[in-house]
């Protein structure tokens, strides 16, 4: 039986693995065995077990590894430095672990999502490789990598320092493994196919003229049906982590509005009804049904934000990290929602929620986004990708 390996090593949340599971199911139906080498096994462990998939823990940066002196991430090179590229010994070990893991699996195809070290380790293997993930993990092929903070003036020299250090350490590590050096960091992402799993308006680097956009492949069917609090009022769906910095003032603001709310809080201990109009869910909710029933979303992740827009629903943007912050600027620029910075106060959030639910222009812009992609069908895209991958192997 032909075999493919799915590699994921950076980024968090359910989106990475759940997107892989959608494609894996289609490939399995066509007689291809999926094997997973992933960062977070617990994220989808029930589905991995149910489908009897082989699973391995991805090689990860050691807890004792030296950390980059510069904490601020200004471009993708800084992300690489945080993934082990700041230390030659650490990176060499990661590269060897990835290469040995893939060799033992002996796949016909390597599928990666935000896995730069896996890509670097396998670049000289005679195995087709593809990228299948959010475009955040595949920066534009420039030297230095472009700034990830368009709202700040980052000197080019600072970006170049990060690129130079990451490239030097990468080449030293490749030399230890007997591999050819890189001419630039952009060569890490030189693959047979790069499937950008988003809509072009939401690409954090801006629309790419030759970008292969396949739309949001978020698994919207997984989870329990939504059960809204009883009563009147518009419906708000919240999806953020239980430790999100604006969670408390957000729920306080919602409790003071004539609305009904379901809040899926990733990491919450248990289900609860904390106010008569707010129900907390500790387990995933089926977004497909929420897309039809909710009047607006409050979330930060790419998958849920895209789901809200393709349903024509405005979104309250609640970023908790850099990728989500960039996404928030994209959506706010389209005037399809409002950005809530971390540590915002209750009154500010309440005002923005009220505007989100009452301003017709926000709703109309969201509807226009949905109309542009009225013919988008996730399963059709998955099948098309599977067709192309089978040709590669």
Secondary structure, 3 states (H helix, E strand, C coil): CEEEEEEECCCCCCHHHHHHHHHHHHHHHCCEEEEEEECCCHHHHHHHHHCCCEEEECCCCCCCCCCCCCCCCCEHHHHHHHHHHCCHHHHHHHHHHHHHHHHHHCCCEEEEECCHHHHHHCCCCCCEEEEEECHHHCCCCCCCCCECCCCCCCCHHHHHHHHHHHHHHHHHHHHHCCCCCCCCHHHHHCCCEEEECCCHHHCCCCCCCCCEECCCCCCCCCCECCCCCCCCCEEEEEEEECCCCCHHHHHHHHHCCCEEEEEEEECCCCCEEEECCEEEECCCECHHHHHHHCCEEEECCHHHHHHHHHCCCEEEECCCCHHHHHHHHHHHHCCCEEECCCCCCHHHHHHHHHHHHHCHHHHHHHHHHHHHCCCCCHHHHHHHHHHHHHHHC
